[in-house]
Amino acid sequence: MRETPDPQTLLDWYDVHARAMPWRTPPADKQAGIRPDPYRVWLSEIMLQQTTVAAVKDYFVKFTSIWPTVADLAAAEDADVMAAWAGLGYYARARNLLKCARAVVADHGGAFPDTVEALQTLPGIGPYTSAAIASIAFDRQATVVDGNVERVMSRLYAVEDPLPTSKPELTKLAAALTPTSRQGDYNQAVMDLGATICSPKNPACGICPWKDPCKARALGTAAELPKKLPKKVKPTRKGIAYVARRPDGAWLLETRPEKGLLGGMLGWPGSDWNEDPQPHPPIETQWQDTGMEVRHTFTHFHLKLQVLTSWAETEPERGQFVPHPQFSPASLPTVMRKVYDVACHHVTLN
């Protein structure tokens, strides 16, 4: 009979092999009595939603350098936070970041609540994020299930049902293993295991602390799990981006509506994004087609943007001219930076 998975075995592995991250309190520090900062845990978890650790690290360091406490973030200007977030994607997170920080300060005296239920009353915090914060910051009994944990559980128990159908079963299996002590370290240990050893391709089963009880390893099917349902084909939308400058070098920009894609972000005025976009220039002027196309992929669709440029002097119907010294391309979301790069290579704006 194969042995059952032992959480302590994984914790012993984690004590030695825990990944070093700017938001993480190392296990040795926790054992020495140093507690995780709930603000840093929360901020990292929001940033890590649908985003890789590698992409988040620099943003996290930047945010905590500019706004070291939740009160500092709550007092920040919206535009400054949105600009600092630019390029990280999923911009609704940045809007909820501000709303949540302000709610923590206004309604909770600047201290994050320490239970899953209370955390879920805050903007932008759902079941996964509340479980992560409660367990990692406060060592509450909570099961954290991300893609890494799903992969570990599917292999450990040889779950053949594909994701996302199998998610409830995998969550139940993960919950059954979660210990009643060191819950935060344990949840991080399972995620680290999935990220470093039980990886999507070529899992290093030979050095896995749970190799003996792993059913998929015994069956030789670890690399095939978890199975996934076929992805739906993403549709393609089109649009027009208008990039205009005044003779003094100012750029015509607009802040996108708070609700919707890239909500609250600075960008170039443009048309709607659909199968047959209609011209909708922000200013009456002579527009020139760059002959170049910007391509970008969002979660649910691919986008192709035609880029038109012009020098202009009249007042725009929408948007506002931003003086060149006050404009930073780094404050634009990725798709808008791609448009900027195309426009800057076009002769009319040099």
N, C-alpha and C positions, 0 to 999 in steps of 0.2 A: 504493500500500500504506500502510495506517495505521501510525503508529509504535507501538512497544510501550511499556507503562507503565514509567516510569523512577523507581525509588525516590528517587533524589537530587532529582528535581523536587518530589516530595512533601515531602521533608525541608527543602528550601529554603523551601517554603510554610509549613511548620510553624515554622521558626525565626522567622518574622514573625508568624504568626497563632495560635500555640499558646494554648489556653484557660488562663487563670489559675485554678488550683485550690489550695486550702490544702494538699493532700497532694503536689502536683507540684513537682519541681525544674525551673524554666524551662530551656529549651535553652541560653540564654546562660550561666546559672550552671553548667550541666554542662560547657560548653566552657571555663569558667574553673577547672574542677577540683573543683567542689562535687558530691559524690556524693549520690544519693537515700538517704534513711533507710529501710532495709528494713521497719522497724516501721510507719512511716507508709504505705508502699506496701501492705503486707499489710493493715493496718487498713482502708484505703480500699477495697481490692478486696473484702474480706469485706462491708463495708457496701454496696457498689455492686451486689452480686449481686441481680438482679431488682428493683433500686431505682434511681430517677433521681438524677442528680447534684444537682439542686436539693434533693431531699429529704435527701440525705446530708450536705451541707456543714455545717449547724449541728451535727449529731450528731458529725461528725468533730472539729470545733473543741472541742466539749464534752469528748469522750473524751480528746483529746490534752492538754487543759488539766488535767483531773483525773488522768490517767494518762499522763504524757509519755514513758514508756519501756515496753518490753515487760515489764520486771521489775516496774514499778509496777502494771501491769495484772494480772500473775500473782499479785500479793500482795493484790489487791482482794477484797472480800467479794462473794460471788455475788449477793446481793440488791441490792447497790449497782449492780453492772453491769447486771443485768436491769432495774432501775428506770431507769437512764440510757438503756437501749436502747428503753424503752417507746415505742410509736408508730411505730417504724421497720419493724416487721413481720418475718415469717419468723424467729421467735424461736429456732429451732435454731441460727441463726448466732451468737447471743449466747452460747449454752451452749458451742458449739465454740470461740468466741473465747477464753473462759477456759481451756478444755482445751488449746488450741494455745499460748497464752502460757505456761502452766505447763510444757508439754512443751519449749518452746524454752529456758526457764530451767533446767529440771531435766536435760534430755538434751543440750542444745547450748550450755551455758554462757552463755545469754542472747543468742546470736547466731543469726540465721536462717541455715539452710543456703542455698547459692547455686546449687543445681542443681534442675531440674524433678523429677528422680527423688527426691531427698532431701526436697524440699518436700512431695511427695505422701505422705510418711509421717506428716505432721502432721495432727491432727484438723481437719476442715473445709476442707482444701485438696485440690481435685481438679485435673483436667487444665487447665481454663481458668485457674483462680487461680494454679496453680503456674507456668504459662507467663507470666502477667502479672508475677508477682513476679520470676521469674528474669530476664526481659528488662528490665523497668523498673528494678529495683533493682540488678541485677548485669550488665546488658548481655549476657546469655547468648543464644545462638541459640535462639529459641523463637517459635512462631507463636501470636498471641493473636487469637481469633475470637469477637467478641460480635455483637450484632444490627447494630451500625453497620458492622462489617467485612463481615458477610454481605451487607448491602445494597450496599456499595461494590463488592464482588467480583461480585455478581450483575449489576450494571449495567455494570461495566467490561468484562465478558466476555459480556454478554447471555445469562445462564444462564436458560433458560425453565422448567426443572424447579422445582416448588414446594418451599418449605421445609415441613417439615424434611427431606424426601427429598434435597434438594440439598446439605445441610450438608457431607457428606464431600467433594463436588466443590469447594465454595466454600473449604473448609479447605485443600485441596490447592493451589488457585489462590493463596490467600493465602500459603501456605508458599513457593511458588515465587518470590514477589516479595520476601520478607523478605531484606534485605541482610545481609552478614556484619559490618557495623560500625554503630554507633548503633542497635542493634536496639530498645532501649527507646524511644528517640525515634520511630523509625519506626512501631512498633506504636501508640503514642499518636497519631501523626500520622494514621494511617488511621482510628482511632476519632474523632478530632476532625473529620476530613473528613466522615464519616458523620453526625456530630451537628450540624454547622453548615452544610454546603453540600450534601452528598448526602443530604438529609433525606428522611423518608418521603413527605411531600407537597411538591409544588412545589420540586423540587431546583433549586438555582441553578447550572445547568450552565454558564452563560456565564462564571462566574468560577472554575470548578473547575480546579485545576492539572493534572488528568488529563483534561481535556475532549477533547483531540485523540485519544488512544488509546481513548476510551470507546466501545465498540460500541453500547451501548444509546442513547447520545446520537445516534450516527450514524443509528440506526434509528428514532429518535423514540419509543422505548419506555421511557425511563428511569423515568418516573413510574409505570409499570405493574409495575416489578420492585422487590424480589423477589416472585414469586407465592407464595401460601401456601395450604395445604390448609384446607378449611373447619374452623372450630373446633367442638368438641363442645359440645352444650348442657349448661350447668352445672345440676346438680340443686339443689333447694332443701331445706334441712333446717330443723327448728324446735327450739326449746328454751325453757326457763324460767330466768330469772335472779332470784335472791332477794337483795333489798337490805334489810338490817336494821340498826337503830341501837338503842343503849341510851339510856336517859334522860340519861346523862352525855355523850352525843354520839358515843360510840365506834361504829365501823363494823365489821360482821361481814364479814371477808375470808378468803380461803384461798389458799394457794400451790398452783397446779395441778401435777399430776404432771410430773416432768421429761420423760418420754417422752410424745409426743402433741402435739396442736395447742396453741399458747400454753404449751408446757411450761416449767415453772419460773417462770412469771409470776404476779404477784399478781392476783386477780380476785374476782368475786362467786361465791358458791356457786350451783350450778345443776343442772339436769337433764342427761341425755345429749342430744346433738344428733342427731336423726334425723327420720324422717317422722312419727312419732307419739310424742313424748316423754311420759314418765310423770312426774307430780309427785314431787319428791325434795327437800323442804324441809330445810334444815340445822338447823332449830330449831323446837320446838313453840311456835307463836304464832298470832295472828290475821293472816293475810296479806290484803292488799288489792291488787286488780288496778289498775294505773295506767290501764288502757285504752289504753295506748300501746305501740307495737311498735318495737323496734330492728332495723334491717336492716343487714347487713354482708356483704361479699363476700370470700371467701377464694379461693385459687388454683383450687380444684377444686369449690367449691359456694357457693351463696348461703345466708345464715342469717337467720332471723327469730326474734327473742327476745321472749317475753312477759315483762314486768317486773312483779314483785310486790314490795311494800314492807311494812314493819312496824316498829313499836317493839317491842323485846324485852328481857327482863331475865334469862331463864333461860340456863343454859349451853348452847352449841350442840353438836350431835352431830358436826359437822365445821366446820373453820375456827376463827378466833379473832377476838375483838374487838380492834380497833386504836384506841387513843385518838385523838380527832379531831386534836390538834396534831401527831401523828406520821403522819397520813395525808395523802398528796398524790395528787390525781387524776392528776397528770402521770406518776406511776409505773405507771399502768395501761396495758395495751395498748389500742389504739383502740376495739375493740368494747366493752370494759369501760368506757371513758370515755363512750361513747354511752349505756350503761346508767345510769351515774352521772348524766349530764345529765337523763335522763328521770326518775330517782328524785328528784332535787333539785327538779324542777318539780312533783312530786306533793305535795299538801298534807300528807300524813301525815309527811313527813320534813322539813318546814320548821320 
